[in-house]
Amino acid sequence: MALSNWDTLAFDADGKPCVGVVVNGNGSVEIYKNFLYVYNKKMFKKGEGSYTNNVIAQIESGNINISKFSIIAKRHKEQNSIFVRVAYTVGDEEKYFVGIGCYGFINTARIYAEKMGLDTSRDWVSGSSYDGDKFSEFITCFEKEGVETHTVPKKFLIDQENQWIGVSDLTFNAFLDFLEELRNEFELSEEYLNKIKNIPPLRYNQGDAFFAKSLDKEITATEIGESSEPIFTKVIRSMK
């Protein structure tokens, strides 16, 4: 399940950790994988456009005002993330929702490249192959000059159960820098930012959240650095 590859960390209008959804009137904004869905049952028209289930927009990045939400979304290279700030008004008071949607596995390609003495500034991607006898892992770099591939020595391989990290400290610190920039540009209040800085952030796996909702269970959230392998990947490994 692709959803189990993704992690979420978000804060509600009170600056407290929350699930990656904010609701205002008939509309809502959801962090889904590493982009946003905007929902509005009043604005949605069945049969028009490619969306279903009251989705009226998908946002990858940029600034947009839609369905009584002011949305700022920015992409970040760490963990292929989206950083988001949603502002909306309740009565005369401006409220905020902020969060991260990111790929939750470590960048094995970068780690393998470093261990193999290769140039880590290049864009390496991980892959695997099966020759009928055994699996092997490799890293590849695609550039104008051509394709370069290296098989990863067995001594460097990282077990699958150790590849999950969730939202990393590096990504969260980059997210705080994003919020600082918004505060400096008067797109976020200093009071709200200070609330976030003074509470332990919590992250959760989006696939685990899907299972929890389906089974009417609480979503398991942890502090950064304390995440465990997603439920779905554990199930897949147990079947091998």
VOBA-1610 file (N, C-alpha, C; in pm, whole numbers, padded with zeros to 5 digits, always signed):
BEGIN
Met+00085-00120+00000Met+00000+00000+00000Met+00088+00125+00000Ala+00078+00206-00105Ala+00163+00323-00119Ala+00148+00419-00002Leu+00030+00426+00056Leu+00006+00521+00165Leu+00097+00495+00284Ser+00139+00371+00303Ser+00226+00337+00416Ser+00369+00387+00398Asn+00400+00443+00280Asn+00533+00501+00258Asn+00544+00643+00311Trp+00430+00698+00356Trp+00426+00843+00383Trp+00398+00873+00530Asp+00457+00982+00578Asp+00445+01023+00717Asp+00388+01164+00725Thr+00319+01192+00835Thr+00257+01324+00857Thr+00292+01377+00995Leu+00317+01506+01001Leu+00334+01579+01127Leu+00259+01710+01112Ala+00165+01738+01201Ala+00081+01857+01185Ala+00042+01917+01319Phe+00006+02047+01314Phe-00038+02120+01433Phe-00171+02189+01404Asp-00261+02187+01502Asp-00394+02247+01484Asp-00393+02395+01519Ala-00512+02454+01526Ala-00526+02598+01550Ala-00475+02641+01686Asp-00465+02548+01780Asp-00413+02578+01914Asp-00263+02550+01925Gly-00202+02513+01813Gly-00059+02483+01814Gly-00029+02347+01874Lys-00127+02257+01877Lys-00108+02124+01933Lys-00100+02020+01820Pro-00025+01911+01842Pro-00017+01806+01740Pro-00155+01752+01705Cys-00176+01723+01577Cys-00307+01676+01531Cys-00291+01587+01408Val-00402+01529+01364Val-00400+01459+01236Val-00389+01562+01125Gly-00353+01518+01005Gly-00325+01613+00897Gly-00446+01665+00823Val-00548+01707+00896Val-00671+01759+00834Val-00718+01882+00911Val-00762+01983+00838Val-00824+02099+00901Val-00960+02122+00836Val-01061+02151+00917Val-01198+02168+00868Val-01246+02309+00899Asn-01311+02371+00802Asn-01371+02503+00822Asn-01500+02510+00741Gly-01613+02512+00810Gly-01740+02515+00741Gly-01761+02391+00656Asn-01795+02412+00528Asn-01817+02300+00436Asn-01688+02246+00375Gly-01576+02313+00404Gly-01450+02276+00341Gly-01350+02215+00436Ser-01252+02147+00379Ser-01141+02092+00458Ser-01018+02080+00369Val-00902+02075+00435Val-00775+02055+00366Val-00707+01937+00434Glu-00655+01844+00353Glu-00592+01724+00407Glu-00452+01707+00349Ile-00356+01676+00437Ile-00224+01635+00390Ile-00234+01488+00349Tyr-00211+01462+00220Tyr-00222+01326+00168Tyr-00094+01294+00093Lys-00023+01191+00140Lys+00111+01161+00087Lys+00196+01288+00100Asn+00245+01343-00010Asn+00320+01468+00000Asn+00258+01578-00087Phe+00124+01581-00085Phe+00051+01691-00148Phe-00075+01717-00066Leu-00159+01807-00111Leu-00280+01845-00038Leu-00403+01817-00122Tyr-00508+01773-00054Tyr-00641+01768-00113Tyr-00726+01875-00045Val-00804+01948-00126Val-00901+02043-00073Val-01040+01987-00103Tyr-01123+01979+00001Tyr-01258+01925-00012Tyr-01361+02034+00014Asn-01473+02029-00056Asn-01587+02115-00025Asn-01713+02055-00089Lys-01803+02005-00005Lys-01921+01937-00057Lys-02018+02031-00128Lys-02010+02162-00098Lys-02097+02259-00165Lys-02042+02295-00303Met-01909+02302-00314Met-01846+02343-00439Met-01826+02226-00535Phe-01825+02105-00484Phe-01800+01987-00567Phe-01919+01960-00661Lys-01887+01931-00787Lys-01990+01897-00885Lys-01957+01761-00946Lys-02038+01665-00918Lys-02015+01529-00965Lys-02015+01524-01118Gly-01916+01455-01173Gly-01908+01439-01317Gly-01830+01547-01387Glu-01793+01654-01314Glu-01714+01762-01372Glu-01572+01753-01319Gly-01477+01740-01407Gly-01338+01727-01365Gly-01305+01582-01331Ser-01184+01561-01280Ser-01135+01425-01256Ser-01141+01384-01109Tyr-01194+01469-01022Tyr-01194+01439-00880Tyr-01324+01373-00836Thr-01318+01304-00723Thr-01435+01240-00662Thr-01437+01272-00513Asn-01542+01227-00445Asn-01551+01237-00299Asn-01533+01379-00246Asn-01594+01476-00317Asn-01595+01617-00274Asn-01460+01687-00286Val-01362+01626-00354Val-01233+01692-00377Val-01249+01797-00486Ile-01206+01919-00458Ile-01215+02025-00558Ile-01079+02072-00606Ala-00971+02030-00537Ala-00838+02071-00581Ala-00731+01980-00521Gln-00623+01963-00597Gln-00502+01897-00548Gln-00388+01997-00561Ile-00313+02016-00453Ile-00208+02118-00451Ile-00073+02053-00425Glu+00021+02077-00516Glu+00157+02028-00501Glu+00247+02133-00437Ser+00228+02259-00477Ser+00304+02370-00420Ser+00240+02501-00466Gly+00277+02609-00399Gly+00228+02741-00438Gly+00133+02803-00336Asn+00081+02920-00371Asn-00012+02994-00286Asn-00149+03000-00355Ile-00253+02970-00279Ile-00386+02971-00336Ile-00490+03002-00229Asn-00592+03077-00267Asn-00708+03101-00181Asn-00826+03025-00240Ile-00880+02932-00163Ile-00988+02848-00213Ile-01071+02796-00096Ser-01201+02792-00112Ser-01293+02738-00011Ser-01269+02797+00127Lys-01251+02929+00132Lys-01230+03002+00257Lys-01100+02964+00329Phe-01005+02909+00253Phe-00873+02878+00306Phe-00768+02958+00229Ser-00670+03011+00300Ser-00551+03070+00239Ser-00438+02971+00258Ile-00391+02913+00148Ile-00296+02803+00156Ile-00160+02843+00098Ile-00055+02814+00174Ile+00082+02828+00125Ile+00146+02691+00135Ala+00191+02639+00022Ala+00254+02506+00019Ala+00390+02517-00049Lys+00489+02452+00011Lys+00625+02458-00042Lys+00687+02319-00041Arg+00755+02286-00148Arg+00823+02157-00155Arg+00964+02170-00096His+01012+02058-00040His+01147+02055+00015His+01212+01923-00023Lys+01342+01930-00054Lys+01412+01810-00104Lys+01426+01701+00001Glu+01434+01740+00130Glu+01447+01638+00233Glu+01321+01554+00240Gln+01335+01425+00219Gln+01225+01328+00225Gln+01113+01360+00127Asn+01147+01433+00020Asn+01047+01465-00083Asn+00921+01522-00018Ser+00939+01625+00061Ser+00834+01676+00150Ser+00749+01786+00089Ile+00632+01804+00150Ile+00554+01926+00132Ile+00539+01990+00269Phe+00562+02121+00276Phe+00538+02200+00396Phe+00415+02287+00369Val+00326+02298+00465Val+00202+02369+00439Val+00163+02459+00556Arg+00107+02574+00520Arg+00042+02661+00617Arg-00096+02695+00562Val-00199+02667+00641Val-00336+02700+00603Val-00388+02804+00701Ala-00437+02915+00650Ala-00498+03018+00734Ala-00646+03027+00699Tyr-00730+03049+00802Tyr-00873+03061+00781Tyr-00931+03144+00894Thr-01051+03194+00875Thr-01112+03284+00973Thr-01233+03220+01038Val-01237+03230+01170Val-01353+03188+01247Val-01402+03311+01323Gly-01518+03363+01282Gly-01561+03491+01336Gly-01467+03600+01289Asp-01406+03671+01382Asp-01308+03774+01348Asp-01165+03728+01375Glu-01148+03601+01410Glu-01016+03551+01450Glu-00953+03467+01340Glu-00827+03497+01309Glu-00754+03418+01211Glu-00696+03295+01279Lys-00716+03180+01218Lys-00667+03053+01271Lys-00564+02995+01174Tyr-00482+02903+01227Tyr-00380+02840+01143Tyr-00381+02688+01159Phe-00335+02624+01054Phe-00305+02481+01054Phe-00175+02467+00974Val-00078+02396+01030Val+00049+02378+00959Val+00091+02232+00967Gly+00172+02189+00870Gly+00214+02050+00877Gly+00311+02008+00768Ile+00351+01882+00777Ile+00446+01819+00685Ile+00385+01690+00632Gly+00402+01665+00503Gly+00375+01533+00445Gly+00503+01490+00376Cys+00556+01373+00410Cys+00686+01336+00355Cys+00701+01185+00337Tyr+00799+01147+00253Tyr+00835+01007+00234Tyr+00909+00962+00358Gly+00861+00855+00421Gly+00910+00820+00554Gly+01029+00727+00562Phe+01076+00677+00447Phe+01191+00588+00450Phe+01320+00667+00432Ile+01429+00616+00489Ile+01557+00683+00474Ile+01602+00677+00329Asn+01689+00768+00293Asn+01743+00772+00157Asn+01859+00674+00148Thr+01827+00547+00122Thr+01932+00443+00119Thr+02034+00471+00010Ala+01990+00530-00102Ala+02083+00557-00212Ala+02194+00650-00167Arg+02159+00754-00095Arg+02260+00849-00049Arg+02355+00784+00052Ile+02299+00701+00141Ile+02381+00631+00241Ile+02476+00533+00173Tyr+02423+00456+00077Tyr+02507+00359+00007Tyr+02617+00430-00073Ala+02582+00542-00138Ala+02682+00616-00216Ala+02796+00662-00126Glu+02762+00710-00007Glu+02864+00757+00086Glu+02954+00641+00131Lys+02893+00528+00165Lys+02970+00412+00210Lys+03059+00356+00100Met+03018+00371-00026Met+03094+00319-00139Met+03193+00421-00193Gly+03202+00538-00128Gly+03298+00639-00169Gly+03261+00713-00297Leu+03131+00718-00328Leu+03084+00787-00448Leu+03044+00931-00415Asp+03025+01010-00516Asp+02991+01151-00500Asp+02846+01163-00451Thr+02826+01201-00325Thr+02691+01208-00268Thr+02614+01333-00311Ser+02681+01425-00382Ser+02609+01543-00431Ser+02527+01510-00556Arg+02554+01394-00615Arg+02479+01351-00733Arg+02347+01285-00689Asp+02253+01278-00781Asp+02119+01224-00750Asp+02115+01073-00773Trp+02150+00997-00670Trp+02146+00852-00678Trp+02008+00802-00638Val+01963+00696-00703Val+01837+00632-00667Val+01862+00483-00645Ser+01789+00426-00551Ser+01806+00284-00519Ser+01718+00197-00607Gly+01764+00074-00630Gly+01685-00023-00705Gly+01725-00163-00664Ser+01650-00261-00711Ser+01682-00400-00681Ser+01651-00487-00801Ser+01713-00605-00806Ser+01690-00697-00916Ser+01693-00840-00864Tyr+01637-00931-00942Tyr+01635-01073-00905Tyr+01677-01154-01026Asp+01781-01234-01012Asp+01834-01308-01126Asp+01785-01452-01131Gly+01682-01482-01053Gly+01632-01618-01048Gly+01689-01698-00933Asp+01794-01643-00873Asp+01859-01710-00761Asp+01860-01624-00635Lys+01890-01497-00653Lys+01896-01409-00537Lys+01866-01265-00577Phe+01828-01185-00478Phe+01806-01044-00497Phe+01937-00969-00480Ser+01953-00862-00552Ser+02067-00773-00531Ser+02017-00629-00537Glu+02084-00541-00467Glu+02046-00400-00467Glu+02155-00319-00537Phe+02112-00212-00599Phe+02206-00127-00671Phe+02162+00019-00659Ile+02253+00109-00690Ile+02218+00251-00697Ile+02255+00301-00835Thr+02174+00392-00885Thr+02191+00442-01022Thr+02182+00593-01024Cys+02261+00654-01111Cys+02256+00798-01132Cys+02227+00823-01279Phe+02122+00899-01306Phe+02084+00932-01443Phe+02124+01076-01472Glu+02215+01094-01564Glu+02262+01227-01600Glu+02273+01238-01751Lys+02297+01360-01800Lys+02307+01382-01944Lys+02420+01301-02005Glu+02526+01281-01926Glu+02642+01210-01977Glu+02616+01059-01990Gly+02508+01012-01928Gly+02475+00872-01934Gly+02429+00818-01800Val+02409+00687-01794Val+02362+00620-01674Val+02477+00547-01608Glu+02490+00568-01476Glu+02596+00501-01399Glu+02531+00417-01290Thr+02566+00289-01283Thr+02505+00198-01187Thr+02613+00122-01109His+02590+00104-00979His+02681+00029-00893His+02602-00069-00808Thr+02645-00193-00803Thr+02584-00291-00713Thr+02631-00264-00571Val+02539-00268-00475Val+02574-00239-00335Val+02631-00366-00270Pro+02752-00359-00217Pro+02809-00476-00148Pro+02721-00520-00032Lys+02713-00647-00009Lys+02627-00703+00094Lys+02655-00642+00231Lys+02784-00611+00260Lys+02819-00558+00392Lys+02760-00421+00418Phe+02718-00351+00313Phe+02661-00217+00329Phe+02508-00217+00335Leu+02445-00329+00302Leu+02300-00332+00291Leu+02233-00305+00426Ile+02126-00229+00422Ile+02048-00196+00541Ile+01920-00279+00539Asp+01893-00354+00646Asp+01773-00437+00654Asp+01649-00350+00637Gln+01546-00406+00571Gln+01425-00331+00543Gln+01359-00276+00669Glu+01361-00356+00777Glu+01296-00311+00899Glu+01366-00192+00963Asn+01489-00163+00916Asn+01565-00050+00971Asn+01564+00071+00877Gln+01486+00063+00771Gln+01486+00172+00673Gln+01379+00277+00699Trp+01286+00248+00787Trp+01180+00345+00816Trp+01227+00445+00922Ile+01200+00572+00899Ile+01239+00675+00995Ile+01123+00768+01030Gly+01025+00781+00941Gly+00920+00881+00963Gly+00975+01020+00938Val+00910+01122+00990Val+00962+01259+00976Val+01095+01267+01053Ser+01199+01311+00986Ser+01331+01319+01049Ser+01352+01455+01116Asp+01451+01461+01203Asp+01488+01589+01265Asp+01527+01691+01160Leu+01599+01646+01057Leu+01644+01736+00951Leu+01526+01799+00879Thr+01426+01717+00848Thr+01308+01769+00780Thr+01228+01862+00871Phe+01213+01824+00998Phe+01137+01909+01090Phe+01205+02045+01110Asn+01338+02046+01119Asn+01409+02174+01134Asn+01393+02260+01010Ala+01392+02198+00892Ala+01367+02274+00769Ala+01225+02330+00769Phe+01132+02255+00823Phe+00993+02300+00835Phe+00983+02421+00928Leu+01056+02418+01040Leu+01058+02534+01130Leu+01116+02657+01061Asp+01218+02637+00977Asp+01273+02749+00900Asp+01166+02807+00806Phe+01088+02718+00746Phe+00977+02760+00659Phe+00877+02846+00737Leu+00844+02803+00859Leu+00750+02880+00941Leu+00809+03014+00984Glu+00938+03015+01012Glu+01006+03140+01049Glu+00999+03241+00933Glu+01019+03192+00812Glu+01009+03279+00695Glu+00868+03337+00683Leu+00768+03254+00708Leu+00630+03303+00701Leu+00602+03408+00808Arg+00656+03385+00927Arg+00638+03484+01034Arg+00703+03617+00995Asn+00824+03610+00937Asn+00893+03732+00896Asn+00819+03806+00786Glu+00739+03732+00709Glu+00662+03792+00601Glu+00518+03821+00644Phe+00492+03811+00775Phe+00360+03837+00835Phe+00252+03745+00780Glu+00292+03622+00744Glu+00197+03520+00699Glu+00166+03420+00810Leu+00225+03440+00927Leu+00204+03353+01042Leu+00232+03435+01167Ser+00150+03417+01271Ser+00170+03499+01390Ser+00284+03445+01476Glu+00353+03533+01542Glu+00463+03494+01630Glu+00411+03412+01748Glu+00292+03448+01797Glu+00233+03374+01908Glu+00210+03228+01871Tyr+00158+03205+01751Tyr+00131+03068+01706Tyr+00262+02990+01689Leu+00361+03054+01629Leu+00490+02987+01607Leu+00553+02950+01740Asn+00545+03036+01840Asn+00602+03007+01971Asn+00534+02887+02037Lys+00404+02874+02015Lys+00332+02758+02071Lys+00389+02628+02014Ile+00415+02627+01884Ile+00469+02508+01819Ile+00608+02475+01871Lys+00686+02578+01892Lys+00824+02557+01937Lys+00831+02503+02079Asn+00724+02519+02155Asn+00727+02481+02296Asn+00647+02356+02327Ile+00623+02273+02225Ile+00550+02148+02248Ile+00618+02038+02166Pro+00633+01918+02221Pro+00695+01810+02145Pro+00611+01775+02022Pro+00670+01777+01903Pro+00595+01741+01782Pro+00570+01591+01776Leu+00457+01552+01718Leu+00423+01412+01702Leu+00400+01381+01555Arg+00448+01264+01511Arg+00431+01223+01372Arg+00362+01087+01369Tyr+00301+01055+01254Tyr+00238+00925+01239Tyr+00246+00880+01093Asn+00241+00750+01075Asn+00242+00691+00941Asn+00102+00697+00881Gln+00093+00743+00756Gln-00039+00761+00695Gln-00110+00627+00672Gly-00035+00522+00640Gly-00096+00391+00623Gly-00150+00337+00753Asp-00072+00352+00861Asp-00118+00309+00993Asp-00245+00385+01033Ala-00249+00514+00998Ala-00368+00595+01030Ala-00490+00544+00954Phe-00469+00500+00830Phe-00579+00444+00751Phe-00635+00318+00818Phe-00545+00229+00862Phe-00590+00108+00929Phe-00660+00141+01061Ala-00606+00238+01136Ala-00666+00276+01264Ala-00808+00328+01243Lys-00825+00411+01142Lys-00959+00466+01114Lys-01055+00356+01072Ser-01007+00262+00989Ser-01093+00153+00942Ser-01136+00061+01055Leu-01047+00047+01155Leu-01076-00043+01268Leu-01128+00032+01390Asp-01152+00162+01373Asp-01202+00246+01482Asp-01107+00243+01601Lys-00978+00257+01572Lys-00875+00260+01675Lys-00809+00398+01676Glu-00737+00428+01783Glu-00663+00553+01790Glu-00540+00545+01701Ile-00507+00658+01637Ile-00386+00664+01556Ile-00264+00663+01648Thr-00167+00578+01617Thr-00044+00573+01695Thr+00051+00681+01648Ala+00078+00777+01734Ala+00170+00887+01701Ala+00287+00883+01798Thr+00405+00918+01749Thr+00525+00920+01834Thr+00602+01048+01811Glu+00696+01073+01900Glu+00786+01185+01879Glu+00886+01149+01769Ile+00948+01250+01713Ile+01047+01229+01607Ile+01160+01140+01660Gly+01199+01042+01578Gly+01307+00951+01616Gly+01260+00827+01690Glu+01129+00820+01720Glu+01077+00705+01795Glu+00975+00625+01714Ser+00974+00646+01583Ser+00877+00575+01499Ser+00920+00430+01476Ser+00823+00344+01452Ser+00850+00203+01422Ser+00805+00172+01280Glu+00848+00060+01228Glu+00815+00020+01092Glu+00664+00016+01073Pro+00613+00066+00961Pro+00468+00065+00935Pro+00408-00075+00940Ile+00282-00082+00981Ile+00212-00210+00993Ile+00215-00288+00862Phe+00187-00218+00752Phe+00175-00289+00625Phe+00307-00351+00580Thr+00419-00282+00598Thr+00548-00337+00557Thr+00586-00456+00646Lys+00546-00452+00772Lys+00569-00567+00860Lys+00493-00690+00809Val+00368-00667+00766Val+00287-00777+00715Val+00350-00835+00589Ile+00394-00748+00499Ile+00455-00794+00375Ile+00581-00876+00403Arg+00664-00828+00494Arg+00788-00902+00527Arg+00757-01038+00587Ser+00651-01046+00668Ser+00617-01172+00733Ser+00568-01277+00634Met+00524-01232+00515Met+00472-01322+00415Met+00581-01376+00322Lys+00702-01319+00331Lys+00809-01360+00241Lys+00869-01493+00287
//
